[in-house]
């Protein structure tokens, strides 16, 4: 599954990326293209999106929203 997690800041997006990759997720920081995404930084995550979000929450990393990307399998 591929999902996009909207992050509150670039700094937290990069910290979340390090945490996720250390826990066997594929995660890439990407620049958001819509104003509704807040700061403009998201993570593209490959793997179980619910587990990824729970891991970040346990580590104290807030996620503004998370959604499945079209075509994500």
PyMOL Python script that loads the backbone (N, CA, C, O; Angstrom):
from pymol import cmd

cmd.read_pdbstr("""\
ATOM      1  N   UNK A   1       0.853  -1.174   0.000  1.00  0.00           N
ATOM      2  CA  UNK A   1       0.000   0.000   0.000  1.00  0.00           C
ATOM      3  C   UNK A   1       0.898   1.236   0.000  1.00  0.00           C
ATOM      4  O   UNK A   1       1.958   1.249   0.626  1.00  0.00           O
ATOM      5  N   UNK A   2       0.467   2.252  -0.697  1.00  0.00           N
ATOM      6  CA  UNK A   2       1.195   3.517  -0.716  1.00  0.00           C
ATOM      7  C   UNK A   2       0.268   4.595  -0.177  1.00  0.00           C
ATOM      8  O   UNK A   2      -0.882   4.718  -0.600  1.00  0.00           O
ATOM      9  N   UNK A   3       0.793   5.376   0.768  1.00  0.00           N
ATOM     10  CA  UNK A   3      -0.017   6.453   1.323  1.00  0.00           C
ATOM     11  C   UNK A   3       0.828   7.711   1.462  1.00  0.00           C
ATOM     12  O   UNK A   3       2.055   7.681   1.365  1.00  0.00           O
ATOM     13  N   UNK A   4       0.133   8.806   1.690  1.00  0.00           N
ATOM     14  CA  UNK A   4       0.783  10.092   1.899  1.00  0.00           C
ATOM     15  C   UNK A   4       0.395  10.605   3.276  1.00  0.00           C
ATOM     16  O   UNK A   4      -0.787  10.718   3.602  1.00  0.00           O
ATOM     17  N   UNK A   5       1.406  10.914   4.077  1.00  0.00           N
ATOM     18  CA  UNK A   5       1.183  11.462   5.418  1.00  0.00           C
ATOM     19  C   UNK A   5       1.576  12.931   5.393  1.00  0.00           C
ATOM     20  O   UNK A   5       2.734  13.265   5.144  1.00  0.00           O
ATOM     21  N   UNK A   6       0.614  13.805   5.650  1.00  0.00           N
ATOM     22  CA  UNK A   6       0.869  15.242   5.680  1.00  0.00           C
ATOM     23  C   UNK A   6       1.468  15.581   7.042  1.00  0.00           C
ATOM     24  O   UNK A   6       0.907  15.244   8.085  1.00  0.00           O
ATOM     25  N   UNK A   7       2.615  16.253   7.011  1.00  0.00           N
ATOM     26  CA  UNK A   7       3.367  16.536   8.227  1.00  0.00           C
ATOM     27  C   UNK A   7       3.278  18.018   8.597  1.00  0.00           C
ATOM     28  O   UNK A   7       3.062  18.864   7.729  1.00  0.00           O
ATOM     29  N   UNK A   8       3.446  18.334   9.895  1.00  0.00           N
ATOM     30  CA  UNK A   8       3.370  19.724  10.328  1.00  0.00           C
ATOM     31  C   UNK A   8       4.561  20.584   9.910  1.00  0.00           C
ATOM     32  O   UNK A   8       4.442  21.807   9.838  1.00  0.00           O
ATOM     33  N   UNK A   9       5.720  19.953   9.632  1.00  0.00           N
ATOM     34  CA  UNK A   9       6.891  20.738   9.242  1.00  0.00           C
ATOM     35  C   UNK A   9       7.886  19.856   8.492  1.00  0.00           C
ATOM     36  O   UNK A   9       7.811  18.628   8.541  1.00  0.00           O
ATOM     37  N   UNK A  10       8.809  20.499   7.807  1.00  0.00           N
ATOM     38  CA  UNK A  10       9.874  19.791   7.105  1.00  0.00           C
ATOM     39  C   UNK A  10      10.737  19.018   8.106  1.00  0.00           C
ATOM     40  O   UNK A  10      11.116  17.874   7.853  1.00  0.00           O
ATOM     41  N   UNK A  11      11.038  19.635   9.216  1.00  0.00           N
ATOM     42  CA  UNK A  11      11.871  18.988  10.241  1.00  0.00           C
ATOM     43  C   UNK A  11      11.234  17.699  10.741  1.00  0.00           C
ATOM     44  O   UNK A  11      11.905  16.673  10.840  1.00  0.00           O
ATOM     45  N   UNK A  12       9.941  17.745  11.058  1.00  0.00           N
ATOM     46  CA  UNK A  12       9.258  16.541  11.532  1.00  0.00           C
ATOM     47  C   UNK A  12       9.108  15.510  10.426  1.00  0.00           C
ATOM     48  O   UNK A  12       9.136  14.311  10.702  1.00  0.00           O
ATOM     49  N   UNK A  13       8.951  15.941   9.190  1.00  0.00           N
ATOM     50  CA  UNK A  13       8.869  15.005   8.073  1.00  0.00           C
ATOM     51  C   UNK A  13      10.178  14.230   7.945  1.00  0.00           C
ATOM     52  O   UNK A  13      10.163  13.018   7.733  1.00  0.00           O
ATOM     53  N   UNK A  14      11.301  14.920   8.070  1.00  0.00           N
ATOM     54  CA  UNK A  14      12.609  14.257   7.952  1.00  0.00           C
ATOM     55  C   UNK A  14      12.876  13.335   9.146  1.00  0.00           C
ATOM     56  O   UNK A  14      13.446  12.257   8.983  1.00  0.00           O
ATOM     57  N   UNK A  15      12.468  13.756  10.333  1.00  0.00           N
ATOM     58  CA  UNK A  15      12.615  12.902  11.512  1.00  0.00           C
ATOM     59  C   UNK A  15      11.753  11.646  11.364  1.00  0.00           C
ATOM     60  O   UNK A  15      12.197  10.541  11.677  1.00  0.00           O
ATOM     61  N   UNK A  16      10.518  11.824  10.885  1.00  0.00           N
ATOM     62  CA  UNK A  16       9.613  10.695  10.672  1.00  0.00           C
ATOM     63  C   UNK A  16      10.190   9.741   9.627  1.00  0.00           C
ATOM     64  O   UNK A  16      10.078   8.523   9.767  1.00  0.00           O
ATOM     65  N   UNK A  17      10.799  10.286   8.594  1.00  0.00           N
ATOM     66  CA  UNK A  17      11.411   9.452   7.558  1.00  0.00           C
ATOM     67  C   UNK A  17      12.498   8.563   8.166  1.00  0.00           C
ATOM     68  O   UNK A  17      12.565   7.371   7.865  1.00  0.00           O
ATOM     69  N   UNK A  18      13.343   9.137   9.015  1.00  0.00           N
ATOM     70  CA  UNK A  18      14.409   8.355   9.661  1.00  0.00           C
ATOM     71  C   UNK A  18      13.826   7.244  10.523  1.00  0.00           C
ATOM     72  O   UNK A  18      14.320   6.117  10.503  1.00  0.00           O
ATOM     73  N   UNK A  19      12.780   7.554  11.277  1.00  0.00           N
ATOM     74  CA  UNK A  19      12.145   6.553  12.137  1.00  0.00           C
ATOM     75  C   UNK A  19      11.539   5.437  11.306  1.00  0.00           C
ATOM     76  O   UNK A  19      11.719   4.260  11.616  1.00  0.00           O
ATOM     77  N   UNK A  20      10.826   5.798  10.256  1.00  0.00           N
ATOM     78  CA  UNK A  20      10.178   4.791   9.420  1.00  0.00           C
ATOM     79  C   UNK A  20      11.193   3.897   8.710  1.00  0.00           C
ATOM     80  O   UNK A  20      11.033   2.677   8.688  1.00  0.00           O
ATOM     81  N   UNK A  21      12.231   4.491   8.135  1.00  0.00           N
ATOM     82  CA  UNK A  21      13.209   3.664   7.427  1.00  0.00           C
ATOM     83  C   UNK A  21      13.970   2.757   8.390  1.00  0.00           C
ATOM     84  O   UNK A  21      14.369   1.656   8.014  1.00  0.00           O
ATOM     85  N   UNK A  22      14.174   3.202   9.615  1.00  0.00           N
ATOM     86  CA  UNK A  22      14.826   2.359  10.624  1.00  0.00           C
ATOM     87  C   UNK A  22      13.936   1.185  11.023  1.00  0.00           C
ATOM     88  O   UNK A  22      14.412   0.206  11.598  1.00  0.00           O
ATOM     89  N   UNK A  23      12.642   1.287  10.715  1.00  0.00           N
ATOM     90  CA  UNK A  23      11.683   0.235  11.045  1.00  0.00           C
ATOM     91  C   UNK A  23      11.146  -0.452   9.790  1.00  0.00           C
ATOM     92  O   UNK A  23      10.007  -0.918   9.770  1.00  0.00           O
ATOM     93  N   UNK A  24      11.963  -0.510   8.755  1.00  0.00           N
ATOM     94  CA  UNK A  24      11.693  -1.273   7.527  1.00  0.00           C
ATOM     95  C   UNK A  24      10.546  -0.757   6.664  1.00  0.00           C
ATOM     96  O   UNK A  24       9.944  -1.523   5.911  1.00  0.00           O
ATOM     97  N   UNK A  25      10.242   0.524   6.765  1.00  0.00           N
ATOM     98  CA  UNK A  25       9.290   1.149   5.847  1.00  0.00           C
ATOM     99  C   UNK A  25      10.091   1.898   4.792  1.00  0.00           C
ATOM    100  O   UNK A  25      11.198   2.364   5.061  1.00  0.00           O
ATOM    101  N   UNK A  26       9.539   2.009   3.609  1.00  0.00           N
ATOM    102  CA  UNK A  26      10.103   2.880   2.598  1.00  0.00           C
ATOM    103  C   UNK A  26       9.371   4.213   2.731  1.00  0.00           C
ATOM    104  O   UNK A  26       8.146   4.263   2.629  1.00  0.00           O
ATOM    105  N   UNK A  27      10.119   5.289   2.959  1.00  0.00           N
ATOM    106  CA  UNK A  27       9.497   6.603   3.155  1.00  0.00           C
ATOM    107  C   UNK A  27      10.328   7.672   2.454  1.00  0.00           C
ATOM    108  O   UNK A  27      11.556   7.684   2.538  1.00  0.00           O
ATOM    109  N   UNK A  28       9.636   8.557   1.768  1.00  0.00           N
ATOM    110  CA  UNK A  28      10.291   9.626   1.020  1.00  0.00           C
ATOM    111  C   UNK A  28       9.615  10.950   1.359  1.00  0.00           C
ATOM    112  O   UNK A  28       8.389  11.050   1.311  1.00  0.00           O
ATOM    113  N   UNK A  29      10.409  11.970   1.702  1.00  0.00           N
ATOM    114  CA  UNK A  29       9.869  13.304   1.946  1.00  0.00           C
ATOM    115  C   UNK A  29       9.584  13.936   0.595  1.00  0.00           C
ATOM    116  O   UNK A  29      10.441  13.971  -0.288  1.00  0.00           O
ATOM    117  N   UNK A  30       8.361  14.436   0.452  1.00  0.00           N
ATOM    118  CA  UNK A  30       7.981  15.091  -0.801  1.00  0.00           C
ATOM    119  C   UNK A  30       7.355  16.450  -0.503  1.00  0.00           C
ATOM    120  O   UNK A  30       6.777  16.668   0.562  1.00  0.00           O
ATOM    121  N   UNK A  31       7.481  17.334  -1.449  1.00  0.00           N
ATOM    122  CA  UNK A  31       6.886  18.669  -1.337  1.00  0.00           C
ATOM    123  C   UNK A  31       5.436  18.558  -1.768  1.00  0.00           C
ATOM    124  O   UNK A  31       5.140  18.061  -2.855  1.00  0.00           O
ATOM    125  N   UNK A  32       4.539  19.018  -0.922  1.00  0.00           N
ATOM    126  CA  UNK A  32       3.115  18.989  -1.255  1.00  0.00           C
ATOM    127  C   UNK A  32       2.810  20.099  -2.256  1.00  0.00           C
ATOM    128  O   UNK A  32       3.474  21.135  -2.294  1.00  0.00           O
ATOM    129  N   UNK A  33       1.802  19.851  -3.049  1.00  0.00           N
ATOM    130  CA  UNK A  33       1.481  20.816  -4.103  1.00  0.00           C
ATOM    131  C   UNK A  33       0.172  21.558  -3.856  1.00  0.00           C
ATOM    132  O   UNK A  33      -0.213  22.417  -4.650  1.00  0.00           O
ATOM    133  N   UNK A  34      -0.518  21.230  -2.755  1.00  0.00           N
ATOM    134  CA  UNK A  34      -1.783  21.909  -2.486  1.00  0.00           C
ATOM    135  C   UNK A  34      -1.708  22.692  -1.190  1.00  0.00           C
ATOM    136  O   UNK A  34      -1.037  22.285  -0.242  1.00  0.00           O
ATOM    137  N   UNK A  35      -2.402  23.818  -1.159  1.00  0.00           N
ATOM    138  CA  UNK A  35      -2.392  24.680   0.017  1.00  0.00           C
ATOM    139  C   UNK A  35      -3.015  23.998   1.227  1.00  0.00           C
ATOM    140  O   UNK A  35      -2.648  24.308   2.360  1.00  0.00           O
ATOM    141  N   UNK A  36      -3.946  23.080   1.014  1.00  0.00           N
ATOM    142  CA  UNK A  36      -4.611  22.431   2.153  1.00  0.00           C
ATOM    143  C   UNK A  36      -3.669  21.524   2.940  1.00  0.00           C
ATOM    144  O   UNK A  36      -4.015  21.087   4.038  1.00  0.00           O
ATOM    145  N   UNK A  37      -2.479  21.230   2.398  1.00  0.00           N
ATOM    146  CA  UNK A  37      -1.528  20.367   3.076  1.00  0.00           C
ATOM    147  C   UNK A  37      -0.658  21.115   4.084  1.00  0.00           C
ATOM    148  O   UNK A  37       0.319  20.554   4.580  1.00  0.00           O
ATOM    149  N   UNK A  38      -0.982  22.342   4.393  1.00  0.00           N
ATOM    150  CA  UNK A  38      -0.284  23.059   5.464  1.00  0.00           C
ATOM    151  C   UNK A  38       1.112  23.493   5.063  1.00  0.00           C
ATOM    152  O   UNK A  38       1.289  24.251   4.110  1.00  0.00           O
ATOM    153  N   UNK A  39       2.110  23.004   5.801  1.00  0.00           N
ATOM    154  CA  UNK A  39       3.488  23.459   5.621  1.00  0.00           C
ATOM    155  C   UNK A  39       4.050  23.134   4.254  1.00  0.00           C
ATOM    156  O   UNK A  39       5.002  23.769   3.800  1.00  0.00           O
ATOM    157  N   UNK A  40       3.466  22.150   3.598  1.00  0.00           N
ATOM    158  CA  UNK A  40       3.929  21.802   2.274  1.00  0.00           C
ATOM    159  C   UNK A  40       4.828  20.589   2.212  1.00  0.00           C
ATOM    160  O   UNK A  40       5.439  20.327   1.176  1.00  0.00           O
ATOM    161  N   UNK A  41       4.924  19.832   3.315  1.00  0.00           N
ATOM    162  CA  UNK A  41       5.753  18.637   3.297  1.00  0.00           C
ATOM    163  C   UNK A  41       4.947  17.418   3.712  1.00  0.00           C
ATOM    164  O   UNK A  41       4.167  17.446   4.664  1.00  0.00           O
ATOM    165  N   UNK A  42       5.166  16.352   2.963  1.00  0.00           N
ATOM    166  CA  UNK A  42       4.490  15.086   3.235  1.00  0.00           C
ATOM    167  C   UNK A  42       5.506  13.968   3.143  1.00  0.00           C
ATOM    168  O   UNK A  42       6.638  14.157   2.698  1.00  0.00           O
ATOM    169  N   UNK A  43       5.072  12.806   3.573  1.00  0.00           N
ATOM    170  CA  UNK A  43       5.860  11.594   3.409  1.00  0.00           C
ATOM    171  C   UNK A  43       5.084  10.655   2.513  1.00  0.00           C
ATOM    172  O   UNK A  43       3.888  10.448   2.716  1.00  0.00           O
ATOM    173  N   UNK A  44       5.749  10.088   1.527  1.00  0.00           N
ATOM    174  CA  UNK A  44       5.158   9.010   0.745  1.00  0.00           C
ATOM    175  C   UNK A  44       5.681   7.730   1.392  1.00  0.00           C
ATOM    176  O   UNK A  44       6.886   7.484   1.432  1.00  0.00           O
ATOM    177  N   UNK A  45       4.756   6.927   1.892  1.00  0.00           N
ATOM    178  CA  UNK A  45       5.102   5.731   2.659  1.00  0.00           C
ATOM    179  C   UNK A  45       4.630   4.499   1.899  1.00  0.00           C
ATOM    180  O   UNK A  45       3.494   4.441   1.428  1.00  0.00           O
ATOM    181  N   UNK A  46       5.515   3.522   1.789  1.00  0.00           N
ATOM    182  CA  UNK A  46       5.164   2.238   1.199  1.00  0.00           C
ATOM    183  C   UNK A  46       5.143   1.224   2.334  1.00  0.00           C
ATOM    184  O   UNK A  46       6.138   1.029   3.033  1.00  0.00           O
ATOM    185  N   UNK A  47       3.989   0.580   2.504  1.00  0.00           N
ATOM    186  CA  UNK A  47       3.834  -0.396   3.571  1.00  0.00           C
ATOM    187  C   UNK A  47       2.476  -0.243   4.227  1.00  0.00           C
ATOM    188  O   UNK A  47       1.576   0.387   3.671  1.00  0.00           O
ATOM    189  N   UNK A  48       2.331  -0.818   5.404  1.00  0.00           N
ATOM    190  CA  UNK A  48       1.075  -0.736   6.148  1.00  0.00           C
ATOM    191  C   UNK A  48       0.949   0.664   6.735  1.00  0.00           C
ATOM    192  O   UNK A  48       1.645   1.014   7.688  1.00  0.00           O
ATOM    193  N   UNK A  49       0.062   1.456   6.159  1.00  0.00           N
ATOM    194  CA  UNK A  49      -0.072   2.866   6.541  1.00  0.00           C
ATOM    195  C   UNK A  49      -0.542   3.041   7.982  1.00  0.00           C
ATOM    196  O   UNK A  49      -0.116   3.966   8.673  1.00  0.00           O
ATOM    197  N   UNK A  50      -1.415   2.156   8.426  1.00  0.00           N
ATOM    198  CA  UNK A  50      -1.901   2.236   9.807  1.00  0.00           C
ATOM    199  C   UNK A  50      -0.756   1.979  10.773  1.00  0.00           C
ATOM    200  O   UNK A  50      -0.616   2.694  11.765  1.00  0.00           O
ATOM    201  N   UNK A  51       0.063   0.973  10.500  1.00  0.00           N
ATOM    202  CA  UNK A  51       1.210   0.681  11.360  1.00  0.00           C
ATOM    203  C   UNK A  51       2.198   1.834  11.357  1.00  0.00           C
ATOM    204  O   UNK A  51       2.750   2.179  12.402  1.00  0.00           O
ATOM    205  N   UNK A  52       2.426   2.434  10.197  1.00  0.00           N
ATOM    206  CA  UNK A  52       3.347   3.562  10.092  1.00  0.00           C
ATOM    207  C   UNK A  52       2.858   4.730  10.947  1.00  0.00           C
ATOM    208  O   UNK A  52       3.641   5.344  11.671  1.00  0.00           O
ATOM    209  N   UNK A  53       1.570   5.034  10.863  1.00  0.00           N
ATOM    210  CA  UNK A  53       1.012   6.133  11.634  1.00  0.00           C
ATOM    211  C   UNK A  53       1.105   5.844  13.132  1.00  0.00           C
ATOM    212  O   UNK A  53       1.449   6.731  13.913  1.00  0.00           O
ATOM    213  N   UNK A  54       0.803   4.619  13.532  1.00  0.00           N
ATOM    214  CA  UNK A  54       0.898   4.249  14.945  1.00  0.00           C
ATOM    215  C   UNK A  54       2.328   4.359  15.454  1.00  0.00           C
ATOM    216  O   UNK A  54       2.553   4.825  16.571  1.00  0.00           O
ATOM    217  N   UNK A  55       3.299   3.934  14.645  1.00  0.00           N
ATOM    218  CA  UNK A  55       4.704   4.037  15.019  1.00  0.00           C
ATOM    219  C   UNK A  55       5.095   5.494  15.232  1.00  0.00           C
ATOM    220  O   UNK A  55       5.739   5.828  16.226  1.00  0.00           O
ATOM    221  N   UNK A  56       4.706   6.357  14.303  1.00  0.00           N
ATOM    222  CA  UNK A  56       5.040   7.773  14.439  1.00  0.00           C
ATOM    223  C   UNK A  56       4.389   8.384  15.677  1.00  0.00           C
ATOM    224  O   UNK A  56       5.016   9.180  16.377  1.00  0.00           O
ATOM    225  N   UNK A  57       3.145   8.021  15.950  1.00  0.00           N
ATOM    226  CA  UNK A  57       2.466   8.541  17.140  1.00  0.00           C
ATOM    227  C   UNK A  57       3.169   8.084  18.414  1.00  0.00           C
ATOM    228  O   UNK A  57       3.325   8.863  19.355  1.00  0.00           O
ATOM    229  N   UNK A  58       3.599   6.810  18.447  1.00  0.00           N
ATOM    230  CA  UNK A  58       4.337   6.304  19.622  1.00  0.00           C
ATOM    231  C   UNK A  58       5.643   7.064  19.829  1.00  0.00           C
ATOM    232  O   UNK A  58       6.094   7.252  20.958  1.00  0.00           O
ATOM    233  N   UNK A  59       6.241   7.497  18.723  1.00  0.00           N
ATOM    234  CA  UNK A  59       7.506   8.229  18.786  1.00  0.00           C
ATOM    235  C   UNK A  59       7.297   9.728  19.005  1.00  0.00           C
ATOM    236  O   UNK A  59       8.263  10.489  19.052  1.00  0.00           O
ATOM    237  N   UNK A  60       6.038  10.155  19.138  1.00  0.00           N
ATOM    238  CA  UNK A  60       5.736  11.559  19.398  1.00  0.00           C
ATOM    239  C   UNK A  60       5.760  12.443  18.165  1.00  0.00           C
ATOM    240  O   UNK A  60       5.901  13.661  18.279  1.00  0.00           O
ATOM    241  N   UNK A  61       5.624  11.848  16.990  1.00  0.00           N
ATOM    242  CA  UNK A  61       5.610  12.612  15.740  1.00  0.00           C
ATOM    243  C   UNK A  61       4.160  12.795  15.294  1.00  0.00           C
ATOM    244  O   UNK A  61       3.501  11.819  14.935  1.00  0.00           O
ATOM    245  N   UNK A  62       3.658  14.021  15.313  1.00  0.00           N
ATOM    246  CA  UNK A  62       2.266  14.238  14.882  1.00  0.00           C
ATOM    247  C   UNK A  62       2.124  14.133  13.365  1.00  0.00           C
ATOM    248  O   UNK A  62       2.992  14.574  12.613  1.00  0.00           O
ATOM    249  N   UNK A  63       1.023  13.546  12.939  1.00  0.00           N
ATOM    250  CA  UNK A  63       0.690  13.439  11.518  1.00  0.00           C
ATOM    251  C   UNK A  63      -0.620  14.187  11.326  1.00  0.00           C
ATOM    252  O   UNK A  63      -1.617  13.861  11.971  1.00  0.00           O
ATOM    253  N   UNK A  64      -0.631  15.185  10.449  1.00  0.00           N
ATOM    254  CA  UNK A  64      -1.859  15.967  10.232  1.00  0.00           C
ATOM    255  C   UNK A  64      -2.953  15.141   9.587  1.00  0.00           C
ATOM    256  O   UNK A  64      -4.107  15.193  10.010  1.00  0.00           O
ATOM    257  N   UNK A  65      -2.598  14.384   8.569  1.00  0.00           N
ATOM    258  CA  UNK A  65      -3.560  13.490   7.920  1.00  0.00           C
ATOM    259  C   UNK A  65      -2.772  12.428   7.169  1.00  0.00           C
ATOM    260  O   UNK A  65      -1.585  12.577   6.879  1.00  0.00           O
ATOM    261  N   UNK A  66      -3.480  11.359   6.871  1.00  0.00           N
ATOM    262  CA  UNK A  66      -2.875  10.288   6.096  1.00  0.00           C
ATOM    263  C   UNK A  66      -3.928   9.780   5.125  1.00  0.00           C
ATOM    264  O   UNK A  66      -5.081   9.572   5.505  1.00  0.00           O
ATOM    265  N   UNK A  67      -3.537   9.582   3.882  1.00  0.00           N
ATOM    266  CA  UNK A  67      -4.494   9.093   2.890  1.00  0.00           C
ATOM    267  C   UNK A  67      -3.804   8.164   1.905  1.00  0.00           C
ATOM    268  O   UNK A  67      -2.616   8.296   1.610  1.00  0.00           O
ATOM    269  N   UNK A  68      -4.580   7.236   1.416  1.00  0.00           N
ATOM    270  CA  UNK A  68      -4.104   6.265   0.442  1.00  0.00           C
ATOM    271  C   UNK A  68      -3.958   6.954  -0.903  1.00  0.00           C
ATOM    272  O   UNK A  68      -4.838   7.708  -1.318  1.00  0.00           O
ATOM    273  N   UNK A  69      -2.851   6.698  -1.584  1.00  0.00           N
ATOM    274  CA  UNK A  69      -2.656   7.273  -2.910  1.00  0.00           C
ATOM    275  C   UNK A  69      -3.339   6.414  -3.954  1.00  0.00           C
ATOM    276  O   UNK A  69      -3.369   5.189  -3.836  1.00  0.00           O
ATOM    277  N   UNK A  70      -3.877   7.043  -4.958  1.00  0.00           N
ATOM    278  CA  UNK A  70      -4.497   6.311  -6.063  1.00  0.00           C
ATOM    279  C   UNK A  70      -3.463   5.426  -6.737  1.00  0.00           C
ATOM    280  O   UNK A  70      -2.322   5.825  -6.969  1.00  0.00           O
ATOM    281  N   UNK A  71      -3.893   4.233  -7.037  1.00  0.00           N
ATOM    282  CA  UNK A  71      -2.987   3.300  -7.694  1.00  0.00           C
ATOM    283  C   UNK A  71      -2.071   2.601  -6.723  1.00  0.00           C
ATOM    284  O   UNK A  71      -1.293   1.737  -7.127  1.00  0.00           O
ATOM    285  N   UNK A  72      -2.142   2.957  -5.429  1.00  0.00           N
ATOM    286  CA  UNK A  72      -1.298   2.311  -4.434  1.00  0.00           C
ATOM    287  C   UNK A  72      -1.779   0.900  -4.149  1.00  0.00           C
ATOM    288  O   UNK A  72      -2.952   0.689  -3.842  1.00  0.00           O
ATOM    289  N   UNK A  73      -0.881  -0.061  -4.248  1.00  0.00           N
ATOM    290  CA  UNK A  73      -1.247  -1.461  -4.021  1.00  0.00           C
ATOM    291  C   UNK A  73      -0.444  -1.987  -2.876  1.00  0.00           C
ATOM    292  O   UNK A  73      -0.587  -3.152  -2.505  1.00  0.00           O
TER     293      UNK A  73
END
""", "prot")
cmd.dss("prot")
cmd.show_as("cartoon", "prot")
cmd.util.cbc("prot")
cmd.orient("prot")
